[in-house]
Amino acid sequence: MDLDGQIRSLLKTFGLILGLGNRGALIRRAEALTEGNPTIRGLVAKLAEVRRQVVARIVALDRDIRRLVRRDPVFKRFMTVPGIRPTGPDEGCRSSGAATGDPATWEERAAGP
């Protein structure tokens, strides 16, 4: 997440190296490193709060997408294809469904004029 990079960069500017980490561990270590320096701690706290809000939104959107995929028969069929997921870097079955359109129109086109 880019916010993690911003937190790392901010700390590095002040000579504080965060190291590897993910999710809550990264924020906890950042907060521990800035203990005793209220200015840097305040900046890290603000970035950490934004990060928490973004993660919460991503989780909510992911949940909504998964619900949509479970309800839509076309998306359900896409989920049977190996490598297709409700969400992911390639947007999985959501983008495939958008690209293929409504299956009802396929039969009409196949029948011809």
CNS distance restraints for C-alpha pairs under 8 A (distance, minus, plus):
assign (resid   1 and name CA) (resid   5 and name CA) 7.01 0.50 0.50
assign (resid   2 and name CA) (resid   6 and name CA) 6.38 0.50 0.50
assign (resid   3 and name CA) (resid   7 and name CA) 6.24 0.50 0.50
assign (resid   3 and name CA) (resid  47 and name CA) 7.05 0.50 0.50
assign (resid   3 and name CA) (resid  51 and name CA) 6.27 0.50 0.50
assign (resid   4 and name CA) (resid   8 and name CA) 6.19 0.50 0.50
assign (resid   4 and name CA) (resid  26 and name CA) 7.86 0.50 0.50
assign (resid   4 and name CA) (resid  51 and name CA) 7.89 0.50 0.50
assign (resid   5 and name CA) (resid   9 and name CA) 5.96 0.50 0.50
assign (resid   6 and name CA) (resid  10 and name CA) 6.00 0.50 0.50
assign (resid   7 and name CA) (resid  11 and name CA) 6.26 0.50 0.50
assign (resid   7 and name CA) (resid  30 and name CA) 7.72 0.50 0.50
assign (resid   7 and name CA) (resid  44 and name CA) 6.45 0.50 0.50
assign (resid   7 and name CA) (resid  47 and name CA) 6.84 0.50 0.50
assign (resid   7 and name CA) (resid  48 and name CA) 7.97 0.50 0.50
assign (resid   8 and name CA) (resid  12 and name CA) 6.06 0.50 0.50
assign (resid   8 and name CA) (resid  17 and name CA) 7.21 0.50 0.50
assign (resid   8 and name CA) (resid  18 and name CA) 6.10 0.50 0.50
assign (resid   9 and name CA) (resid  13 and name CA) 6.19 0.50 0.50
assign (resid  10 and name CA) (resid  14 and name CA) 7.04 0.50 0.50
assign (resid  10 and name CA) (resid  44 and name CA) 7.99 0.50 0.50
assign (resid  11 and name CA) (resid  15 and name CA) 6.46 0.50 0.50
assign (resid  11 and name CA) (resid  16 and name CA) 4.91 0.50 0.50
assign (resid  11 and name CA) (resid  17 and name CA) 6.47 0.50 0.50
assign (resid  11 and name CA) (resid  18 and name CA) 7.20 0.50 0.50
assign (resid  11 and name CA) (resid  30 and name CA) 7.79 0.50 0.50
assign (resid  11 and name CA) (resid  40 and name CA) 7.80 0.50 0.50
assign (resid  12 and name CA) (resid  16 and name CA) 4.88 0.50 0.50
assign (resid  12 and name CA) (resid  17 and name CA) 5.48 0.50 0.50
assign (resid  12 and name CA) (resid  18 and name CA) 7.71 0.50 0.50
assign (resid  16 and name CA) (resid  33 and name CA) 6.98 0.50 0.50
assign (resid  18 and name CA) (resid  26 and name CA) 7.59 0.50 0.50
assign (resid  18 and name CA) (resid  29 and name CA) 6.90 0.50 0.50
assign (resid  18 and name CA) (resid  30 and name CA) 6.41 0.50 0.50
assign (resid  18 and name CA) (resid  33 and name CA) 7.76 0.50 0.50
assign (resid  20 and name CA) (resid  26 and name CA) 7.48 0.50 0.50
assign (resid  21 and name CA) (resid  25 and name CA) 5.88 0.50 0.50
assign (resid  21 and name CA) (resid  26 and name CA) 4.80 0.50 0.50
assign (resid  22 and name CA) (resid  26 and name CA) 5.25 0.50 0.50
assign (resid  23 and name CA) (resid  27 and name CA) 7.10 0.50 0.50
assign (resid  24 and name CA) (resid  28 and name CA) 6.10 0.50 0.50
assign (resid  25 and name CA) (resid  29 and name CA) 6.13 0.50 0.50
assign (resid  26 and name CA) (resid  30 and name CA) 6.15 0.50 0.50
assign (resid  27 and name CA) (resid  31 and name CA) 6.11 0.50 0.50
assign (resid  27 and name CA) (resid  48 and name CA) 6.49 0.50 0.50
assign (resid  28 and name CA) (resid  32 and name CA) 6.16 0.50 0.50
assign (resid  29 and name CA) (resid  33 and name CA) 6.09 0.50 0.50
assign (resid  30 and name CA) (resid  34 and name CA) 6.36 0.50 0.50
assign (resid  30 and name CA) (resid  44 and name CA) 7.14 0.50 0.50
assign (resid  31 and name CA) (resid  35 and name CA) 6.37 0.50 0.50
assign (resid  31 and name CA) (resid  41 and name CA) 6.48 0.50 0.50
assign (resid  31 and name CA) (resid  44 and name CA) 6.99 0.50 0.50
assign (resid  31 and name CA) (resid  45 and name CA) 7.45 0.50 0.50
assign (resid  34 and name CA) (resid  38 and name CA) 7.47 0.50 0.50
assign (resid  34 and name CA) (resid  40 and name CA) 6.14 0.50 0.50
assign (resid  34 and name CA) (resid  41 and name CA) 5.05 0.50 0.50
assign (resid  34 and name CA) (resid  44 and name CA) 7.98 0.50 0.50
assign (resid  35 and name CA) (resid  41 and name CA) 6.61 0.50 0.50
assign (resid  37 and name CA) (resid  41 and name CA) 5.97 0.50 0.50
assign (resid  38 and name CA) (resid  42 and name CA) 5.91 0.50 0.50
assign (resid  39 and name CA) (resid  43 and name CA) 6.52 0.50 0.50
assign (resid  40 and name CA) (resid  44 and name CA) 6.16 0.50 0.50
assign (resid  41 and name CA) (resid  45 and name CA) 5.99 0.50 0.50
assign (resid  42 and name CA) (resid  46 and name CA) 6.28 0.50 0.50
assign (resid  43 and name CA) (resid  47 and name CA) 6.38 0.50 0.50
assign (resid  44 and name CA) (resid  48 and name CA) 5.92 0.50 0.50
assign (resid  45 and name CA) (resid  49 and name CA) 6.12 0.50 0.50
assign (resid  46 and name CA) (resid  50 and name CA) 6.39 0.50 0.50
assign (resid  47 and name CA) (resid  51 and name CA) 6.14 0.50 0.50
assign (resid  48 and name CA) (resid  52 and name CA) 6.18 0.50 0.50
assign (resid  49 and name CA) (resid  53 and name CA) 6.29 0.50 0.50
assign (resid  50 and name CA) (resid  54 and name CA) 6.20 0.50 0.50
assign (resid  51 and name CA) (resid  55 and name CA) 6.12 0.50 0.50
assign (resid  52 and name CA) (resid  56 and name CA) 6.13 0.50 0.50
assign (resid  53 and name CA) (resid  57 and name CA) 6.27 0.50 0.50
assign (resid  54 and name CA) (resid  58 and name CA) 6.19 0.50 0.50
assign (resid  55 and name CA) (resid  59 and name CA) 6.17 0.50 0.50
assign (resid  56 and name CA) (resid  60 and name CA) 6.24 0.50 0.50
assign (resid  57 and name CA) (resid  61 and name CA) 6.12 0.50 0.50
assign (resid  58 and name CA) (resid  62 and name CA) 6.00 0.50 0.50
assign (resid  59 and name CA) (resid  63 and name CA) 6.16 0.50 0.50
assign (resid  60 and name CA) (resid  64 and name CA) 6.29 0.50 0.50
assign (resid  61 and name CA) (resid  65 and name CA) 6.14 0.50 0.50
assign (resid  62 and name CA) (resid  66 and name CA) 6.17 0.50 0.50
assign (resid  62 and name CA) (resid  87 and name CA) 7.02 0.50 0.50
assign (resid  63 and name CA) (resid  67 and name CA) 6.29 0.50 0.50
assign (resid  64 and name CA) (resid  68 and name CA) 6.26 0.50 0.50
assign (resid  65 and name CA) (resid  69 and name CA) 6.16 0.50 0.50
assign (resid  65 and name CA) (resid  86 and name CA) 6.73 0.50 0.50
assign (resid  65 and name CA) (resid  87 and name CA) 7.37 0.50 0.50
assign (resid  66 and name CA) (resid  70 and name CA) 6.24 0.50 0.50
assign (resid  66 and name CA) (resid  86 and name CA) 5.89 0.50 0.50
assign (resid  66 and name CA) (resid  87 and name CA) 7.78 0.50 0.50
assign (resid  67 and name CA) (resid  71 and name CA) 6.40 0.50 0.50
assign (resid  68 and name CA) (resid  72 and name CA) 6.22 0.50 0.50
assign (resid  69 and name CA) (resid  73 and name CA) 7.93 0.50 0.50
assign (resid  69 and name CA) (resid  75 and name CA) 5.27 0.50 0.50
assign (resid  69 and name CA) (resid  76 and name CA) 6.21 0.50 0.50
assign (resid  69 and name CA) (resid  86 and name CA) 6.39 0.50 0.50
assign (resid  69 and name CA) (resid  93 and name CA) 7.97 0.50 0.50
assign (resid  69 and name CA) (resid  94 and name CA) 7.81 0.50 0.50
assign (resid  70 and name CA) (resid  75 and name CA) 7.33 0.50 0.50
assign (resid  70 and name CA) (resid  76 and name CA) 6.18 0.50 0.50
assign (resid  71 and name CA) (resid  76 and name CA) 7.65 0.50 0.50
assign (resid  72 and name CA) (resid  76 and name CA) 6.21 0.50 0.50
assign (resid  73 and name CA) (resid  77 and name CA) 6.33 0.50 0.50
assign (resid  74 and name CA) (resid  78 and name CA) 6.42 0.50 0.50
assign (resid  74 and name CA) (resid  97 and name CA) 6.98 0.50 0.50
assign (resid  74 and name CA) (resid 103 and name CA) 7.92 0.50 0.50
assign (resid  75 and name CA) (resid  79 and name CA) 6.28 0.50 0.50
assign (resid  75 and name CA) (resid  93 and name CA) 5.87 0.50 0.50
assign (resid  75 and name CA) (resid  94 and name CA) 7.10 0.50 0.50
assign (resid  75 and name CA) (resid  97 and name CA) 6.56 0.50 0.50
assign (resid  76 and name CA) (resid  80 and name CA) 6.99 0.50 0.50
assign (resid  77 and name CA) (resid  81 and name CA) 7.41 0.50 0.50
assign (resid  78 and name CA) (resid  84 and name CA) 6.73 0.50 0.50
assign (resid  78 and name CA) (resid  93 and name CA) 5.72 0.50 0.50
assign (resid  78 and name CA) (resid  96 and name CA) 7.89 0.50 0.50
assign (resid  78 and name CA) (resid  97 and name CA) 7.97 0.50 0.50
assign (resid  79 and name CA) (resid  84 and name CA) 5.65 0.50 0.50
assign (resid  79 and name CA) (resid  85 and name CA) 6.18 0.50 0.50
assign (resid  79 and name CA) (resid  86 and name CA) 7.38 0.50 0.50
assign (resid  79 and name CA) (resid  93 and name CA) 6.84 0.50 0.50
assign (resid  80 and name CA) (resid  84 and name CA) 7.55 0.50 0.50
assign (resid  84 and name CA) (resid  92 and name CA) 5.03 0.50 0.50
assign (resid  84 and name CA) (resid  93 and name CA) 6.10 0.50 0.50
assign (resid  85 and name CA) (resid  91 and name CA) 7.69 0.50 0.50
assign (resid  85 and name CA) (resid  92 and name CA) 4.96 0.50 0.50
assign (resid  85 and name CA) (resid  93 and name CA) 6.31 0.50 0.50
assign (resid  86 and name CA) (resid  91 and name CA) 7.07 0.50 0.50
assign (resid  86 and name CA) (resid  92 and name CA) 5.50 0.50 0.50
assign (resid  86 and name CA) (resid  93 and name CA) 5.75 0.50 0.50
assign (resid  86 and name CA) (resid  94 and name CA) 6.71 0.50 0.50
assign (resid  87 and name CA) (resid  91 and name CA) 5.01 0.50 0.50
assign (resid  87 and name CA) (resid  92 and name CA) 5.48 0.50 0.50
assign (resid  87 and name CA) (resid  93 and name CA) 7.57 0.50 0.50
assign (resid  87 and name CA) (resid  94 and name CA) 7.58 0.50 0.50
assign (resid  88 and name CA) (resid  92 and name CA) 6.05 0.50 0.50
assign (resid  90 and name CA) (resid  95 and name CA) 7.80 0.50 0.50
assign (resid  91 and name CA) (resid  95 and name CA) 5.73 0.50 0.50
assign (resid  92 and name CA) (resid  96 and name CA) 6.63 0.50 0.50
assign (resid  93 and name CA) (resid  97 and name CA) 5.80 0.50 0.50
assign (resid  94 and name CA) (resid  98 and name CA) 6.30 0.50 0.50
assign (resid  95 and name CA) (resid  99 and name CA) 6.08 0.50 0.50
assign (resid  96 and name CA) (resid 100 and name CA) 6.17 0.50 0.50
assign (resid  97 and name CA) (resid 101 and name CA) 6.08 0.50 0.50
assign (resid 101 and name CA) (resid 105 and name CA) 7.96 0.50 0.50
assign (resid 102 and name CA) (resid 106 and name CA) 7.28 0.50 0.50
assign (resid 103 and name CA) (resid 107 and name CA) 7.28 0.50 0.50
assign (resid 104 and name CA) (resid 108 and name CA) 7.08 0.50 0.50
assign (resid 105 and name CA) (resid 109 and name CA) 6.24 0.50 0.50
assign (resid 106 and name CA) (resid 110 and name CA) 6.07 0.50 0.50
assign (resid 107 and name CA) (resid 111 and name CA) 6.14 0.50 0.50
assign (resid 108 and name CA) (resid 112 and name CA) 6.77 0.50 0.50
assign (resid 109 and name CA) (resid 113 and name CA) 7.99 0.50 0.50
